[in-house]
Amino acid sequence: MDPTFEISDGADMATTQDVTAQPTGCPVDHHGYVPFDQHDPFPAYARLRAEEPVMFDERIGYWVVTRYDDIKAVFADWETFSSENAQAPVRERGPQAKQIMAEGGFTAYSGLSARIPPEHTRIREIVQREFTPRRYKVLEPFIRQNVDDLLDKMLARPERRADLVRDLAYDIPTITILTLLGADVSQIDTYKRWSDSRAAMTWGDLSDEEQVPHAHNLVEYWQECLALVARAHEQGGDNLIADLVRDQQAGAEITDHEIASIAYSLLFAGHETTTTLIANSLRVLLAHKDQWQALVDEPKKIKAAVEEVLRYSPSIVGWRRKALKDARIGGVDIPAGANVLLLMGSANRDEAHFADAEVFDIDRPNAREHLSFGFGIHYCLGNMLAKLQARIVLEQVAAKAPHLTLADPDGIDFRENLSFRVPVAVPVTWEA
């Protein structure tokens, strides 16, 4: 899982409807767990961990896993639990959406997260050579300036009200990832529209009719990724896509289609999950005023605070695997061919691993052991860049706007989605 989480949308991959050997009979009590409802899933997670830590949910056709040790073990065993379904649409695409995407030449495949060795190993080694701390260091002053500009603009509002999602978190990682990949920074809203469609088509619960406009967006998105690779061949440049093209020209075993698929992955994952991380960092910290004040007083605590936010309120709460052979998870038999949903949002609050796990604590000694970036060969390739951006935002907000207040802390809602827990808005106010 690389978001990046190396998110992609495999056009020819099996959907979650291809489930074999699933339990039959009457639906059972799912302990309050509702797959697409992300408003507050944590009480249901706790009940599942206590009462049925590995259970089959016939509503989505997945075995749902909730305990830390079980999830970490599945991530580690890539030979038994394949990532090949990580990007499969949760709901099968309807005939009209399929036709639109076929006629539009949509052939996007996973950047990395749905690929398996040896293909995954080959491509990841090439990309990782270029996705280095050197690039982060070059980007850091650029990111900080963007944060300052957006924050100053927000704080200049006479009404002293703003939405931290739209007015701050929305643009920062998008500008960063577009710059990293050599894409057009002036087209932020276009890329966000494409990304929204990506999330809805892959992890949402859409009717056939609702899929149609998103299918058109995905065609546009993929064609732009192909164009980025073509421009890199023609013009070069100082960006990740141009680096990969130069590697290819020097003999690296990576195709134009694979480079375009990396762009397709990173243009989504490199900003979508980081936008949510920034929004959640501010949302959670402002809701815990004593801990927010501790950061204001001691900015050196910010780095650890970001890790605790990732544990307590991750951008991605669930990720998928497929059993390639008969296996066992937590003592439960899982048949070959079965789909598995790993709820990292639950693992991160497992009392067996994190003391007082339901408590948000920026001084938690083992917060970095969260599973929000996955584990094993698919561990998030962009984790350092995501954390860097969240840290810079918290540093600048703590320095320039320490007295921000959540306007309606109990009224914040989250988008419906199987895997992503995204706040719709985070309204704040401040004094003159």
LOKOLMAR-729863 format. One record per residue (C-alpha): residue in three letters; x, y, z; residue number from 0. Coordinates in steps of 0.05 Angstrom, whole numbers, plus 32768, in hexadecimal, padded with zeros to 4 digits. Example, Ala and Ser with C-alpha at 12.3 -4.5 7.8 and 13.67 -1.06 7.14 Angstrom:
(site "ALA"; (80F6; 7FA6; 809C); 0)
(site "SER"; (8111; 7FEB; 808F); 1)
// end
This chain:
(site "MET"; (8000; 8000; 8000); 0)
(site "ASP"; (8024; 803D; 7FE9); 1)
(site "PRO"; (7FFA; 808D; 7FFD); 2)
(site "THR"; (800A; 8094; 7FE5); 3)
(site "PHE"; (7FF1; 804C; 7FF3); 4)
(site "GLU"; (8002; 8043; 7FAA); 5)
(site "ILE"; (7FB9; 8049; 7F9A); 6)
(site "SER"; (7FA1; 8038; 7F55); 7)
(site "ASP"; (7F64; 8020; 7F31); 8)
(site "GLY"; (7F72; 7FE0; 7F0C); 9)
(site "ALA"; (7F46; 7FE1; 7ECF); 10)
(site "ASP"; (7F47; 7F96; 7EC4); 11)
(site "MET"; (7F47; 7F7F; 7F0C); 12)
(site "ALA"; (7F13; 7F53; 7F2D); 13)
(site "THR"; (7EDE; 7F78; 7F55); 14)
(site "THR"; (7ECA; 7F66; 7F9B); 15)
(site "GLN"; (7E90; 7F3F; 7F7E); 16)
(site "ASP"; (7EC0; 7F06; 7F6C); 17)
(site "VAL"; (7EBD; 7EE6; 7FB1); 18)
(site "THR"; (7EC3; 7E9C; 7FB9); 19)
(site "ALA"; (7EB0; 7E6D; 7FF1); 20)
(site "GLN"; (7E8D; 7EA2; 801A); 21)
(site "PRO"; (7E61; 7E8F; 8055); 22)
(site "THR"; (7E17; 7E86; 8048); 23)
(site "GLY"; (7DD9; 7E8E; 8072); 24)
(site "CYS"; (7DB5; 7EC9; 8092); 25)
(site "PRO"; (7DDA; 7F0A; 809B); 26)
(site "VAL"; (7DFB; 7F10; 80DF); 27)
(site "ASP"; (7E02; 7F49; 8110); 28)
(site "HIS"; (7E3E; 7F72; 80FA); 29)
(site "HIS"; (7E47; 7F93; 813E); 30)
(site "GLY"; (7E33; 7FD7; 8122); 31)
(site "TYR"; (7E67; 7FD7; 80EA); 32)
(site "VAL"; (7E4D; 7FF9; 80AC); 33)
(site "PRO"; (7E81; 7FF3; 8074); 34)
(site "PHE"; (7E78; 8036; 8050); 35)
(site "ASP"; (7E66; 8060; 808D); 36)
(site "GLN"; (7EA3; 8085; 80A6); 37)
(site "HIS"; (7E82; 80B6; 80D6); 38)
(site "ASP"; (7E9B; 8092; 8114); 39)
(site "PRO"; (7EAD; 8049; 8106); 40)
(site "PHE"; (7ED9; 8040; 8143); 41)
(site "PRO"; (7EA5; 8026; 8175); 42)
(site "ALA"; (7E92; 7FF0; 8142); 43)
(site "TYR"; (7EDC; 7FE0; 8137); 44)
(site "ALA"; (7EE4; 7FD6; 8182); 45)
(site "ARG"; (7EA8; 7FA6; 8185); 46)
(site "LEU"; (7EC4; 7F7F; 8149); 47)
(site "ARG"; (7F08; 7F78; 8169); 48)
(site "ALA"; (7EE9; 7F5F; 81AA); 49)
(site "GLU"; (7EB2; 7F32; 818D); 50)
(site "GLU"; (7EC1; 7F1E; 8145); 51)
(site "PRO"; (7F07; 7F36; 8130); 52)
(site "VAL"; (7F03; 7F10; 80EE); 53)
(site "MET"; (7EBD; 7F0F; 80D1); 54)
(site "PHE"; (7E9D; 7F08; 808C); 55)
(site "ASP"; (7E73; 7F43; 8075); 56)
(site "GLU"; (7E44; 7F2B; 803F); 57)
(site "ARG"; (7E31; 7F73; 802E); 58)
(site "ILE"; (7E74; 7F7F; 800D); 59)
(site "GLY"; (7E8E; 7F38; 8004); 60)
(site "TYR"; (7ECB; 7F40; 8030); 61)
(site "TRP"; (7EE9; 7F21; 806E); 62)
(site "VAL"; (7EF3; 7F5B; 809D); 63)
(site "VAL"; (7F30; 7F5A; 80CA); 64)
(site "THR"; (7F37; 7F8A; 8105); 65)
(site "ARG"; (7F70; 7F76; 8135); 66)
(site "TYR"; (7FB6; 7F94; 812F); 67)
(site "ASP"; (7FDE; 7F53; 8130); 68)
(site "ASP"; (7FB1; 7F31; 80FD); 69)
(site "ILE"; (7FB3; 7F6D; 80CD); 70)
(site "LYS"; (7FFE; 7F74; 80D2); 71)
(site "ALA"; (8007; 7F2A; 80C4); 72)
(site "VAL"; (7FDC; 7F2D; 8086); 73)
(site "PHE"; (8002; 7F69; 806B); 74)
(site "ALA"; (8043; 7F44; 8077); 75)
(site "ASP"; (802D; 7F04; 8053); 76)
(site "TRP"; (8028; 7F1F; 800C); 77)
(site "GLU"; (8030; 7ED9; 7FEF); 78)
(site "THR"; (7FF0; 7EC1; 800F); 79)
(site "PHE"; (7FC9; 7F03; 8010); 80)
(site "SER"; (7FD1; 7F24; 7FCD); 81)
(site "SER"; (7FC8; 7F6F; 7FC1); 82)
(site "GLU"; (7FAA; 7F61; 7F7D); 83)
(site "ASN"; (7F64; 7F78; 7F93); 84)
(site "ALA"; (7F7C; 7FB8; 7FB7); 85)
(site "GLN"; (7F62; 7FE4; 7F7E); 86)
(site "ALA"; (7F27; 7FBB; 7F68); 87)
(site "PRO"; (7EE5; 7FE2; 7F67); 88)
(site "VAL"; (7EBC; 7FD1; 7FA5); 89)
(site "ARG"; (7E7D; 7FD3; 7F7A); 90)
(site "GLU"; (7E82; 7FB7; 7F33); 91)
(site "ARG"; (7E82; 7FEA; 7EFD); 92)
(site "GLY"; (7E41; 7FEF; 7ED5); 93)
(site "PRO"; (7E3E; 7FE3; 7E8A); 94)
(site "GLN"; (7E3B; 802D; 7E77); 95)
(site "ALA"; (7E77; 803E; 7EA2); 96)
(site "LYS"; (7E9E; 8004; 7E85); 97)
(site "GLN"; (7E8D; 801A; 7E3F); 98)
(site "ILE"; (7EA3; 8062; 7E4C); 99)
(site "MET"; (7EE5; 804C; 7E69); 100)
(site "ALA"; (7EF3; 8019; 7E32); 101)
(site "GLU"; (7EE3; 804B; 7DFB); 102)
(site "GLY"; (7F0E; 807F; 7E1E); 103)
(site "GLY"; (7F4B; 8052; 7E1F); 104)
(site "PHE"; (7F4C; 804A; 7E6A); 105)
(site "THR"; (7F80; 8015; 7E79); 106)
(site "ALA"; (7F9C; 8030; 7EBB); 107)
(site "TYR"; (7FB9; 7FFB; 7EE9); 108)
(site "SER"; (7FD5; 7FFF; 7F2F); 109)
(site "GLY"; (8012; 8028; 7F3A); 110)
(site "LEU"; (802B; 7FF8; 7F6F); 111)
(site "SER"; (7FF8; 7FE4; 7FA3); 112)
(site "ALA"; (7FD2; 7FB1; 7F7A); 113)
(site "ARG"; (8010; 7F94; 7F59); 114)
(site "ILE"; (8034; 7F57; 7F75); 115)
(site "PRO"; (807C; 7F3F; 7F72); 116)
(site "PRO"; (80A4; 7F3A; 7F47); 117)
(site "GLU"; (8081; 7F72; 7F20); 118)
(site "HIS"; (8076; 7F9B; 7F5F); 119)
(site "THR"; (80BF; 7F92; 7F75); 120)
(site "ARG"; (80D9; 7FA8; 7F31); 121)
(site "ILE"; (80AF; 7FE7; 7F2C); 122)
(site "ARG"; (80B5; 7FFB; 7F75); 123)
(site "GLU"; (8102; 7FF8; 7F73); 124)
(site "ILE"; (8103; 8027; 7F38); 125)
(site "VAL"; (80D1; 8059; 7F55); 126)
(site "GLN"; (80F1; 8057; 7F9A); 127)
(site "ARG"; (8134; 806C; 7F7C); 128)
(site "GLU"; (8114; 80AE; 7F67); 129)
(site "PHE"; (80E2; 80B7; 7FA0); 130)
(site "THR"; (8118; 80CC; 7FD1); 131)
(site "PRO"; (8122; 80FA; 800D); 132)
(site "ARG"; (8149; 8128; 7FDE); 133)
(site "ARG"; (8109; 8139; 7FBB); 134)
(site "TYR"; (80E5; 8145; 7FFD); 135)
(site "LYS"; (811B; 8176; 8013); 136)
(site "VAL"; (8115; 819C; 7FD2); 137)
(site "LEU"; (80CA; 81A0; 7FDB); 138)
(site "GLU"; (80CA; 81B4; 8024); 139)
(site "PRO"; (80D3; 8200; 801C); 140)
(site "PHE"; (80A1; 81FF; 7FE3); 141)
(site "ILE"; (806E; 81DB; 800F); 142)
(site "ARG"; (807A; 820B; 8049); 143)
(site "GLN"; (806F; 8247; 801C); 144)
(site "ASN"; (802E; 822A; 8001); 145)
(site "VAL"; (8016; 821E; 8048); 146)
(site "ASP"; (8028; 8265; 805D); 147)
(site "ASP"; (8005; 8283; 8020); 148)
(site "LEU"; (7FC5; 825B; 802A); 149)
(site "LEU"; (7FC5; 8267; 8075); 150)
(site "ASP"; (7FCF; 82B2; 806E); 151)
(site "LYS"; (7F97; 82B5; 803B); 152)
(site "MET"; (7F69; 828F; 8069); 153)
(site "LEU"; (7F79; 82B9; 80A7); 154)
(site "ALA"; (7F6C; 82F9; 8080); 155)
(site "ARG"; (7F22; 82E9; 807A); 156)
(site "PRO"; (7EFA; 831E; 809F); 157)
(site "GLU"; (7EC4; 82EB; 80B3); 158)
(site "ARG"; (7EFA; 82C3; 80D8); 159)
(site "ARG"; (7EDC; 8280; 80C2); 160)
(site "ALA"; (7EF9; 824B; 8094); 161)
(site "ASP"; (7EF8; 8202; 8080); 162)
(site "LEU"; (7F3B; 81E1; 808C); 163)
(site "VAL"; (7F2E; 81AD; 8057); 164)
(site "ARG"; (7F1D; 81DD; 801E); 165)
(site "ASP"; (7F47; 8219; 8034); 166)
(site "LEU"; (7F87; 81F6; 804A); 167)
(site "ALA"; (7F8C; 81AA; 8044); 168)
(site "TYR"; (7F6E; 81A6; 7FFE); 169)
(site "ASP"; (7FA4; 81CB; 7FD7); 170)
(site "ILE"; (7FE5; 81BD; 7FFC); 171)
(site "PRO"; (7FF2; 8173; 7FEA); 172)
(site "THR"; (7FD2; 817C; 7FA6); 173)
(site "ILE"; (8003; 81B2; 7F93); 174)
(site "THR"; (803C; 8188; 7FB0); 175)
(site "ILE"; (802C; 8149; 7F89); 176)
(site "LEU"; (801D; 816E; 7F48); 177)
(site "THR"; (8061; 8190; 7F4E); 178)
(site "LEU"; (8083; 814E; 7F5F); 179)
(site "LEU"; (8066; 812D; 7F21); 180)
(site "GLY"; (806D; 8168; 7EF1); 181)
(site "ALA"; (8022; 8172; 7EE9); 182)
(site "ASP"; (7FFE; 81B4; 7EDF); 183)
(site "VAL"; (7FF6; 81D5; 7F24); 184)
(site "SER"; (7FC1; 8205; 7F09); 185)
(site "GLN"; (7F92; 81C9; 7EFF); 186)
(site "ILE"; (7F88; 81B8; 7F49); 187)
(site "ASP"; (7F3C; 81B5; 7F45); 188)
(site "THR"; (7F3F; 8188; 7F08); 189)
(site "TYR"; (7F6D; 8156; 7F2B); 190)
(site "LYS"; (7F40; 8158; 7F69); 191)
(site "ARG"; (7F03; 814A; 7F3E); 192)
(site "TRP"; (7F27; 810E; 7F1F); 193)
(site "SER"; (7F3D; 80F7; 7F64); 194)
(site "ASP"; (7EF7; 80FB; 7F80); 195)
(site "SER"; (7EE0; 80CE; 7F46); 196)
(site "ARG"; (7F19; 809F; 7F53); 197)
(site "ALA"; (7F06; 8096; 7F9C); 198)
(site "ALA"; (7EBC; 808F; 7F8B); 199)
(site "MET"; (7EC6; 805C; 7F54); 200)
(site "THR"; (7EF6; 8030; 7F7A); 201)
(site "TRP"; (7EE1; 8033; 7FC3); 202)
(site "GLY"; (7E9B; 8050; 7FBF); 203)
(site "ASP"; (7E55; 8032; 7FBB); 204)
(site "LEU"; (7E3A; 804F; 7F79); 205)
(site "SER"; (7DFF; 803A; 7F4F); 206)
(site "ASP"; (7E0C; 802D; 7F05); 207)
(site "GLU"; (7DEE; 8071; 7EF4); 208)
(site "GLU"; (7E18; 8095; 7F28); 209)
(site "GLN"; (7E58; 8077; 7F0A); 210)
(site "VAL"; (7E4F; 8098; 7EC6); 211)
(site "PRO"; (7E6D; 80DE; 7ED3); 212)
(site "HIS"; (7EA5; 80BF; 7EFC); 213)
(site "ALA"; (7EB6; 8091; 7EC2); 214)
(site "HIS"; (7EBF; 80CD; 7E94); 215)
(site "ASN"; (7EED; 80ED; 7EC9); 216)
(site "LEU"; (7F18; 80AF; 7ECE); 217)
(site "VAL"; (7F22; 80AE; 7E83); 218)
(site "GLU"; (7F3A; 80F7; 7E85); 219)
(site "TYR"; (7F66; 80E7; 7EC1); 220)
(site "TRP"; (7F89; 80AC; 7E9F); 221)
(site "GLN"; (7F93; 80D2; 7E5E); 222)
(site "GLU"; (7FB6; 810A; 7E85); 223)
(site "CYS"; (7FE4; 80D7; 7EA5); 224)
(site "LEU"; (7FF8; 80BC; 7E61); 225)
(site "ALA"; (8003; 8104; 7E4A); 226)
(site "LEU"; (8032; 8111; 7E85); 227)
(site "VAL"; (805E; 80D7; 7E70); 228)
(site "ALA"; (805D; 80ED; 7E27); 229)
(site "ARG"; (8072; 8134; 7E3B); 230)
(site "ALA"; (80AA; 8119; 7E66); 231)
(site "HIS"; (80C5; 80F4; 7E29); 232)
(site "GLU"; (80C1; 8133; 7DFF); 233)
(site "GLN"; (80D6; 8168; 7E31); 234)
(site "GLY"; (80F8; 8146; 7E6C); 235)
(site "GLY"; (80F3; 816E; 7EAC); 236)
(site "ASP"; (8104; 816E; 7EF6); 237)
(site "ASN"; (80CC; 8142; 7F11); 238)
(site "LEU"; (80BE; 80FA; 7F23); 239)
(site "ILE"; (809E; 80E6; 7EE1); 240)
(site "ALA"; (80D9; 8103; 7EBA); 241)
(site "ASP"; (8109; 80DE; 7EE8); 242)
(site "LEU"; (80E5; 809C; 7EDA); 243)
(site "VAL"; (80E6; 80A9; 7E8F); 244)
(site "ARG"; (8131; 80B7; 7E92); 245)
(site "ASP"; (813A; 8076; 7EBA); 246)
(site "GLN"; (8114; 8051; 7E84); 247)
(site "GLN"; (813F; 8070; 7E4D); 248)
(site "ALA"; (817D; 805B; 7E74); 249)
(site "GLY"; (8166; 8013; 7E75); 250)
(site "ALA"; (8138; 800D; 7EB2); 251)
(site "GLU"; (8102; 7FD9; 7EA8); 252)
(site "ILE"; (80C4; 8004; 7EAC); 253)
(site "THR"; (8092; 8013; 7E74); 254)
(site "ASP"; (806D; 8053; 7E63); 255)
(site "HIS"; (802C; 8032; 7E79); 256)
(site "GLU"; (804B; 8022; 7EBC); 257)
(site "ILE"; (8065; 8069; 7EC5); 258)
(site "ALA"; (8020; 8084; 7EB3); 259)
(site "SER"; (8002; 8054; 7EE6); 260)
(site "ILE"; (8032; 806F; 7F1B); 261)
(site "ALA"; (801A; 80B5; 7F0A); 262)
(site "TYR"; (7FD2; 809E; 7F0D); 263)
(site "SER"; (7FDF; 8082; 7F53); 264)
(site "LEU"; (8007; 80BB; 7F6F); 265)
(site "LEU"; (7FDC; 80F3; 7F53); 266)
(site "PHE"; (7FA4; 80D6; 7F7D); 267)
(site "ALA"; (7FC5; 80B8; 7FB9); 268)
(site "GLY"; (7FFB; 80ED; 7FC0); 269)
(site "HIS"; (7FC9; 8122; 7FD1); 270)
(site "GLU"; (7F87; 8101; 7FE4); 271)
(site "THR"; (7F9F; 80DE; 8023); 272)
(site "THR"; (7FCD; 8118; 8036); 273)
(site "THR"; (7F94; 814A; 8030); 274)
(site "THR"; (7F6E; 811E; 8061); 275)
(site "LEU"; (7FAB; 8116; 808E); 276)
(site "ILE"; (7FB2; 8162; 8093); 277)
(site "ALA"; (7F68; 816C; 809F); 278)
(site "ASN"; (7F66; 8135; 80D4); 279)
(site "SER"; (7FA5; 814E; 80F6); 280)
(site "LEU"; (7F86; 8192; 8101); 281)
(site "ARG"; (7F41; 8177; 8110); 282)
(site "VAL"; (7F59; 8146; 8145); 283)
(site "LEU"; (7F8B; 8175; 8166); 284)
(site "LEU"; (7F5B; 81AF; 816A); 285)
(site "ALA"; (7F29; 8180; 818A); 286)
(site "HIS"; (7F5D; 8170; 81BF); 287)
(site "LYS"; (7F6D; 81B7; 81D5); 288)
(site "ASP"; (7FA0; 81A4; 820A); 289)
(site "GLN"; (7FC9; 817D; 81D8); 290)
(site "TRP"; (7FC3; 81B3; 81A3); 291)
(site "GLN"; (7FDD; 81E5; 81D6); 292)
(site "ALA"; (8017; 81B5; 81E5); 293)
(site "LEU"; (802A; 81B8; 819C); 294)
(site "VAL"; (8025; 8204; 819A); 295)
(site "ASP"; (8052; 8207; 81D7); 296)
(site "GLU"; (8082; 81D1; 81BF); 297)
(site "PRO"; (8083; 81CA; 8173); 298)
(site "LYS"; (80B6; 8192; 8178); 299)
(site "LYS"; (807B; 8166; 818D); 300)
(site "ILE"; (805B; 816E; 8148); 301)
(site "LYS"; (8080; 8134; 8127); 302)
(site "ALA"; (8067; 8103; 815C); 303)
(site "ALA"; (8021; 8122; 8159); 304)
(site "VAL"; (801C; 8112; 810E); 305)
(site "GLU"; (802B; 80C8; 811E); 306)
(site "GLU"; (7FF4; 80C8; 8153); 307)
(site "VAL"; (7FC2; 80E7; 8122); 308)
(site "LEU"; (7FD4; 80B0; 80F0); 309)
(site "ARG"; (7FC6; 807C; 8126); 310)
(site "TYR"; (7F87; 809C; 8143); 311)
(site "SER"; (7F65; 80B7; 8104); 312)
(site "PRO"; (7F86; 809C; 80C5); 313)
(site "SER"; (7F73; 80B2; 807E); 314)
(site "ILE"; (7F6B; 806A; 806A); 315)
(site "VAL"; (7F47; 803C; 809A); 316)
(site "GLY"; (7F42; 7FFD; 806F); 317)
(site "TRP"; (7F6B; 7FDA; 8038); 318)
(site "ARG"; (7F60; 7F9B; 8011); 319)
(site "ARG"; (7F81; 7F59; 8003); 320)
(site "LYS"; (7F6F; 7F17; 7FE1); 321)
(site "ALA"; (7F7F; 7ED1; 7FFC); 322)
(site "LEU"; (7FA3; 7EAA; 7FC6); 323)
(site "LYS"; (7F9C; 7E68; 7FED); 324)
(site "ASP"; (7F78; 7E4D; 8029); 325)
(site "ALA"; (7F91; 7E72; 8066); 326)
(site "ARG"; (7F82; 7E85; 80AE); 327)
(site "ILE"; (7F7B; 7ECA; 80CC); 328)
(site "GLY"; (7F73; 7ECF; 8118); 329)
(site "GLY"; (7F60; 7E86; 811B); 330)
(site "VAL"; (7F2A; 7E8E; 80E5); 331)
(site "ASP"; (7F2D; 7E65; 80A5); 332)
(site "ILE"; (7F30; 7E92; 8067); 333)
(site "PRO"; (7F23; 7E6E; 8024); 334)
(site "ALA"; (7F4E; 7E77; 7FE7); 335)
(site "GLY"; (7F33; 7EAE; 7FBB); 336)
(site "ALA"; (7F13; 7ED4; 7FF5); 337)
(site "ASN"; (7F18; 7F20; 7FFA); 338)
(site "VAL"; (7F32; 7F3D; 803B); 339)
(site "LEU"; (7F27; 7F84; 8056); 340)
(site "LEU"; (7F5C; 7F99; 8089); 341)
(site "LEU"; (7F42; 7FD0; 80B6); 342)
(site "MET"; (7F81; 7FF5; 80CA); 343)
(site "GLY"; (7F56; 8029; 80EB); 344)
(site "SER"; (7F42; 7FF3; 811C); 345)
(site "ALA"; (7F88; 7FD5; 8123); 346)
(site "ASN"; (7FA2; 801A; 8137); 347)
(site "ARG"; (7F73; 801A; 8173); 348)
(site "ASP"; (7F7F; 7FD3; 8189); 349)
(site "GLU"; (7F8A; 7FD3; 81D4); 350)
(site "ALA"; (7FB6; 7F96; 81CE); 351)
(site "HIS"; (7FEA; 7FC1; 81AB); 352)
(site "PHE"; (7FDB; 8009; 81C0); 353)
(site "ALA"; (7FCD; 8019; 820A); 354)
(site "ASP"; (7F8F; 8044; 8213); 355)
(site "ALA"; (7F86; 803F; 81C8); 356)
(site "GLU"; (7F47; 8068; 81C4); 357)
(site "VAL"; (7F6C; 80A3; 81E3); 358)
(site "PHE"; (7F8E; 80D6; 81B7); 359)
(site "ASP"; (7FD3; 80E2; 81D4); 360)
(site "ILE"; (800B; 8107; 81AF); 361)
(site "ASP"; (803D; 80EC; 81E1); 362)
(site "ARG"; (802C; 80A4; 81D2); 363)
(site "PRO"; (806E; 807E; 81D0); 364)
(site "ASN"; (805B; 804B; 819A); 365)
(site "ALA"; (802E; 8075; 816D); 366)
(site "ARG"; (805D; 8068; 8132); 367)
(site "GLU"; (8049; 801E; 8133); 368)
(site "HIS"; (8006; 802F; 8113); 369)
(site "LEU"; (7FF4; 800A; 80D3); 370)
(site "SER"; (7FD8; 8046; 80AD); 371)
(site "PHE"; (800E; 8041; 8078); 372)
(site "GLY"; (8007; 7FF5; 8074); 373)
(site "PHE"; (803F; 7FC4; 8082); 374)
(site "GLY"; (806F; 7F99; 8059); 375)
(site "ILE"; (8080; 7F9E; 8010); 376)
(site "HIS"; (8047; 7FCF; 8001); 377)
(site "TYR"; (8058; 7FFF; 8039); 378)
(site "CYS"; (8046; 8046; 8024); 379)
(site "LEU"; (807B; 8062; 7FF5); 380)
(site "GLY"; (8066; 80AA; 8002); 381)
(site "ASN"; (8060; 80A7; 804E); 382)
(site "MET"; (809A; 80D8; 805A); 383)
(site "LEU"; (807D; 810C; 802B); 384)
(site "ALA"; (8038; 8106; 804A); 385)
(site "LYS"; (8053; 810F; 8090); 386)
(site "LEU"; (8080; 8148; 807B); 387)
(site "GLN"; (8044; 8170; 8060); 388)
(site "ALA"; (801A; 8163; 809E); 389)
(site "ARG"; (8054; 8178; 80CA); 390)
(site "ILE"; (805E; 81B9; 80A4); 391)
(site "VAL"; (8014; 81CB; 80A7); 392)
(site "LEU"; (8012; 81BF; 80F2); 393)
(site "GLU"; (8051; 81E8; 80FD); 394)
(site "GLN"; (8037; 8223; 80D6); 395)
(site "VAL"; (7FF0; 8221; 80F3); 396)
(site "ALA"; (800C; 821B; 813A); 397)
(site "ALA"; (8038; 8258; 812E); 398)
(site "LYS"; (8006; 8284; 8107); 399)
(site "ALA"; (7FC2; 826E; 811F); 400)
(site "PRO"; (7FC8; 824C; 8163); 401)
(site "HIS"; (7F82; 8261; 8178); 402)
(site "LEU"; (7F5A; 823F; 8141); 403)
(site "THR"; (7F1A; 8220; 815D); 404)
(site "LEU"; (7EEF; 81E9; 813F); 405)
(site "ALA"; (7EAC; 8209; 812D); 406)
(site "ASP"; (7E84; 81C9; 8135); 407)
(site "PRO"; (7EAF; 8190; 814E); 408)
(site "ASP"; (7E74; 8160; 8155); 409)
(site "GLY"; (7E57; 8171; 8111); 410)
(site "ILE"; (7E91; 815B; 80E5); 411)
(site "ASP"; (7E7B; 8125; 80B5); 412)
(site "PHE"; (7EA2; 80F5; 8089); 413)
(site "ARG"; (7E99; 80DE; 8041); 414)
(site "GLU"; (7E7C; 8099; 8036); 415)
(site "ASN"; (7EB3; 806A; 801F); 416)
(site "LEU"; (7ECC; 8024; 802E); 417)
(site "SER"; (7F15; 8036; 803A); 418)
(site "PHE"; (7F1E; 8082; 8040); 419)
(site "ARG"; (7F08; 80AA; 807D); 420)
(site "VAL"; (7F04; 80F1; 8061); 421)
(site "PRO"; (7EE5; 812C; 8086); 422)
(site "VAL"; (7EB4; 8152; 805A); 423)
(site "ALA"; (7EC8; 8194; 807B); 424)
(site "VAL"; (7EEC; 81AC; 80BA); 425)
(site "PRO"; (7ECE; 81F1; 80CA); 426)
(site "VAL"; (7EF7; 821E; 80F8); 427)
(site "THR"; (7EF3; 8264; 8115); 428)
(site "TRP"; (7F25; 8293; 8135); 429)
(site "GLU"; (7F27; 82D4; 815C); 430)
(site "ALA"; (7F3F; 8315; 813E); 431)
// end
